[in-house]
Amino acid sequence: MDTEISDRRPRGSGNPLVVFITSFSAAIVVAGGFGIIIQAFIIALANLMGFGSSLIWAASAANAFLVLWLFIWTFARSWHVERRLAAGLEVDEPKLSILANFRG
């Protein structure tokens, strides 16, 4: 017997500024934290193995690209989830495509 009451009223904030700030902040925290950890790993591994500066620059550029992609994806995903919650829908499965999160 299910005693839980199903409540289908909209959740989340409908204010676009609040949604933007929330999404932007989440993207900074996720991508920034990931980037700092990976960059520390790159520098530590380069110092431990004695790699040259050109390899550090190449790995740092790859890390920067990955962090930028993660930032944009996290922002898009957070924006998408907030829109679904405001519409009273359930959260769907995440997709790796950035554009898929901006579509309805």
N, C-alpha and C positions, 0 to 999 in steps of 0.2 A: 504494500500500500504506500503510495507516494503522498507524503504530507507537505511537500514543498510547493509553495505557491509560485506559479509562473507570472512574472511581472514583465510586460512588454513595453513599458514606457521608455522613452528615449533616455539614454545615459550619456554622460560626457558633457562637454560644454558646446554650446552652439555659437559662441563668440569666436570669430575667425582670428582675432588677435591672440586670444588665449590658446587656441589650437596651434597657431604659428609659434608662439613662445615655447609651448610644451614640446612640440616637435623639434624645434631648433635646439633646445636644451638637451633633449634626449640624444640627438645626433652628435652634439659636442661631447657628451659624456661617453657614449659608446665608441665613437670613432677616435676621439682623443685618447682615451684610455688604452684602446687597442694599439694605436700608433706609437704611444710612448713605450709600451711594453716591447713591441717588436723592434723599435729602434734601439732600445737598450740591449736587446738580445743581439742585434746586428753588430753593434759596437763592441760588446763583450766578446763575441765570437771572433771578430776581426782582430782584436787585441790578443786573444788567446792563441789564435792560429798564425798570427803575424801577417795577415793580408795587407795589401797596399791600400792607399787611399782611393784609388780608382774603383776598387771593388766595393768599398764602403759607400762611395757616391752612387754607384749603380744600384746597390741594395737599398739605399736610402730613397732613391727615386722610385723604385718599385714599391717600397713601403708607402711613400707619399701618394702614389696612384691608388693603392689599395685603401688607404685611409680616406681619400677623397671619395672613392666609390662607396665605401661603407657609410660615410657621412650622408651622402645624397640618398642612399638606399634607406637608411634609418629614418631620415626626415620624411621621405615619401611614405614609408610604411606606417610611421606614427600618424601622419596626416590622413592616410587611408583608414586606419583603425578608428581614429576620432570621428571621421565622417560616418562610418558604419554605425558606431555607437550612438551618434546623434540622431541617426535615422531609425534607431531601434532594432538594428540588425545584429546578428552574432558576428564575432570576429572570425574571419576566414583563415585558411592556411596561407602562410607567407609564400611569395614567389620571389625568385632571385632577380627578376626583371624590375628595373626601376620604373619603367613606364607602366607596367601592369598595376602598380600601386596607385598611379594617378588616374587610371581609368575607373569608371563607375562599377 
